[in-house]
Amino acid sequence: MNKISNLNILIMLIRYSWMIRKKDWWKMFPFLPIPPTRYIMWRFETVWGIDAQQPKLNQFPPLNTILKDAWAFGRWLCLIGR
């Protein structure tokens, strides 16, 4: 198994975040290159089964679970070479 450094995972997650940023993000508050809300909610629904149309706060996993899963996703992106 390939050894992937934390720095490589972080760089891959930043690259991925840049790829999915909202179009014309600099024209809309909060002026940050974040993905569209619908995309984020769709990902929450496909990963953790949260209803994207009517999410409830108690349905979301703990922050450490979200971060752990995001890091695992970054590792996977490194493995497939994206």
N, C-alpha and C positions, 0 to 999 in steps of 0.2 A: 504494500500500500504506500502511496506517495505521501511524504511528509509535507504538509501545507502550513506555512507560517501564518500566524495571526495577522501580520501585516498584509499578506497576500489576500486573505479573506476580507479584511477591511477595505482594501483597494477595490476588490471585486464588488463588494456591496455598494460602494460609492459609485462605481461605474454603472451598476444596474439601476441604482436610484436615479442617476442622470438620464438613463435611457427611458425611464417611465415617467419622467416629470410632466407636469401639466403644460400643455401648449400655451405659449405667450404668458408664462408664469410671471414675468417681470412687470406685466401690466395690471396684475391683480393683487390686492392685499391677501396675504401677508408678505408678498414679494419674495417668496422662497420657492425654489425648484422642487416642490413636493408633488407626488402623484395625485391624480384626481380622487376625490372622496369615494366615488362609485367603485373605482378600481380597488382601493384599500378595503372597502366593505366586502367586495366580492372575494378578495383574498381571505379575509377573516371567515367568510362563509365556507369557502372551499377547504380551508385548513382546520378550523375548529368547529364548524357547523353552526356558527352564529347567524341568525336571520339577518340578512343584509338590508331588508326593507324596514324592519323595526327592531334594531339592536337594543339590547338592554345591558346596562353596565355589569350586572351580575353574571352575564353570559361570557364575558371576556376572561381569558385566562390571566393568571398573575403576570406582572411585568417581566419577571425573570424567565418565565416560560416563553413569552413572546421573543425576548432577546435570545434565548437559547435556540429557539426554532429559526430565527432570522440568521443566526451565526451558522447553523447547520445548512441552511439554504445557501449562504455564501460559500461554505466549503464545497457543496455540491456544484455550484457554478464554477468554482476553480477546477474541480475534477473533470467537468465536461468541456472546460476550456472556453467559456463564454466571456 
